[in-house]
Amino acid sequence: MKRLKAILYNKTLYAGFIVLLFWYILHWTVASSAIPSPCETILNFIKIFPGTLSLHLLVSLGRITAAVLLSLILGGLIGLWIGTSKKADEFITPIVYILYPLPKIAFLPILMILLGLGNTSKIVLIIIIIIFQIIIAARDGVKEIPKELFYSVRSLGLRKVEIYRHLILPAVLPKIITSLRISVGVSISILFFGENFATTYGIGYFIMNSWLMVNYVEMFSGILALSIMGLLIFKLIDILENRYCKWIKIGKKDL
């Protein structure tokens, strides 16, 4: 009974069990080779991961990491700037509002012409899509800080750098982390699309190539690898949030 409770309280194991159960039901219901059994897929995943699959996964992970980090730095700085400067807000925010809704994924052919067929065009594509979420999150985080807190820290004689360190960044960080979670999911989807063009490496290429070769077991092995990569990234974000945003959970333990 205690073991069952421990498994139920482990949300990752519990969620994994539900997904596998749904996968088995779908496999039995459809009864088609297009949906292989989880057992067959997992065994194939274990077999091909040390060689081919791990290489494709590492290439995709490198692209996502580079794009997210650059978006986080640039978007965070711009968001903090327009959040603390009224003039910058009036000038830049309308531009952000116009560019944000545009379907920027359509610019991939142009990016490949200008930046080449390698990693750069794919990384830039992810950046120009997710950076706006981070800009808006950082800006809104600054705007939500009560003015009384700014008056308080200024009355203490803190320098501008210290105000950012002790007031603005702690207030904005939870919103940036939330936008980071959304950005990671979006970036994985964009990368999957981008890796179908002019590349021979990447998990998106691996999945679509397996589909074209009518090798559905390998295709689902690639999907499984993509899911595990996303899960690990989200867990890493949770660890960062628990470490650097501890105050969020204060008062929520009894809820």
N, C-alpha and C positions, 0 to 999 in steps of 0.2 A: 504493500500500500504506500509506503514511504517513497519507494522507487518511482511508482506511478505519479505521485505528487511532484517529485523532483523533475520528472520529464515534462509534466504539464506546466510547471512553473518556468521551465526553460523554454522561452518563447521561440527561439530559433528551431529547436528540435520539434516542438509542437507544430510550428508553421510548416516545417519540412515534411512532417508526417501527413498533414492535411493536403499539401501539394502532391505528394507521391500517391496518396489515396485517390485524389481526383484524377491524376494521370493514369492510374491503373483502370479506373472506371471508364475513362475516355478510351483507353486502349481496347478494353473488352467490348465496349459498346460499338465503336466504329468498326472494329475488326478489319483494319487495313494496315498494310505495311507502312503507310504514310505516318502512322503514329506507333512507333515501336514501344515495347514494354520498358518500364523504368529499369528493370533488372538488366536487360540486354544493353540498354544505353549506358548505365553506370559501369558495367564491365568493360564496355568499349572505351568509355571515358578514361578509366584507369589504365587501359592498354595504350592509348594513343597520347595521353597527356604528357608523359616524360619527353616525347619527341616532338612531333608536329604541333600538337595543340598548344603546348606551353609557349612555343615560339610565337604563334599567332596572338595568344593572349597577352604576352609581354609587350608586343608591338602596340596593341590596342591600349593597354594600360599606360604605356609611355605617352601616347598621344593624348589620352584623357587627362593624365596628371599634368602635363605641360599646359594644356588649354585651360584647365580649371585653376591652376596656380596663377597663371598670367591674368586670367579674368578676375580672380579674387584680389590680386594686388592692384590692378588698374581700376577695376570697378569699385573696390573699397575706397581707394584714394579719391576718385571722382565723386563718389557718393558722400564721403565725409566733407569734401570741399563744398559741394552745392548745398549740403545740409547746414553748414556753418556760415555760409556767405549768401546773403540775400540777393546780391547782384548776380552771382554765379548761378544761383537757383533760377532767377528770372530769365537768364540767357540760355542755360544748358537744358533745363528740364523740358521746355517745349520741343527741343530737338530730340531728346530721348523719347518723348511721347509719340513723335512722328515716326521714328525709326524702329521702335520696339515692336509694333504690330506687323511690320513688313515680313513676308515669308522669305527670310534671308537664305534659306537652304537652296533657293533658286539661283543664288549667286555662285554656287560651286563650280559650274563650267568656267565662269569668268575668273574665279580665284585660281583654277588650275592653269588657265592661260597665262595669268600674270605671275603666279608664284610657283608654277611647275606642278608636276604630277606626284611629287613626294609628300612628305609629312607636313610641310609648311602650309599648303592649301587646306588640308583637313583640320589642322590645329586652328588656323585663322577662322575657318568656318564655324567651329565650335565656339570660339571666343566671341565673334560678333553676334552670336545668338544668345549666349548665357550671360554676357557681361551686363546687359541691361537689367536683368533681375537683381544682380548684386548692387548695381548703382542705386536702384530704387529702394532696395532693402536698407542700405546704409543711410541714404538720405532720410527715409522715413524714421529710422531709428534715432537719428539726431534730432529731428523735429519733434519727436515724442518726449524728449527730455524736458521736464518742467523748467521754466525760466528761473524759478526760485533756486534750483540747484546750481545754476550758473552764477547767480548772485552770491550764493553761499561760498562757492569755491574761489570766486574772485575776491571776496572780502577777506579770505585767508591769505591772500597775496600769492597765490599759485601762478606760476608761469604758464604760457600757452601750451607748452609741451606737457606739463604736469596735468593740466586740465584735460588734455586728450587722454593721457595715461590713466588717470584716476576717475574720470567721469564719462567722457564721450565713448571711448573704446569699450569699457565694461557694459555700457547701456546699449551699444550698437551690436556687439558681438553675437548675442542670441539671434537677432534678426538675420545677420550675415550667415550664421550657421544654418538657419532654416532655409535661406535662399540657396545655400550650398547644397543641401540635400536635394532640392528641386533641380538645381543645375546639373548635378551628377546624373540624375535620371534622364534629363533632357540630352546631356552630352553623349550618353551611351547610345541613345536612339539616333542622334545625328551621326555619330561615328559609324554606326551600323550601315547607315545609308551611304556615307562618304566612302567607306571601304569597298563599296561595290564598283567603284570606278578607278581605273588606271592604277591598280595595286595588286600585288600578289601576296601580301602579308596583312594580317589583321583578322580578328575573330569574325567580323562582318563578311569579309571575303571567304573565310573558311566555311561559314554556314551556307552562303549562297552557292559556292562552288560545289559543296556536298549535295545541295538540292538539285543543281543542274546535272550532277552525276547520278542522280536518283539513289543516293546513299543516305537514306533517312536516319539510320542509326548514328552516323557521323554528324549529320545535321543537328540532331537532338543532343549529341555530345557537345557540340559547339554552343548550343543554346544553354545547356547546363553549365558550361564553363563561363559563359557570359553572366548567368544568374549568380554564380558563386563570386565572380569578380565584383559585381554590383553589391552583393551582400557584404563582402569584406570592406568595401569602400564605405558603406553606410555604417558598419560597426566601428570603423576607424573614426568617422565623424562623431558617433555617439561617445567614444572614448574622449575625444577632444572636447566635446561639450561638457562631459562630466568633470573634466579636469579644469577647464578654464571658465566655466559658467556654473560653478557650484551653487551660487546664490539662487538660481532659478528654482531649485528643488526645496529651498527652505520654506517651510510652511505647507508643503504639499504632501508630506509623508503620511499624514493622517487622513488625507482625502480619499 
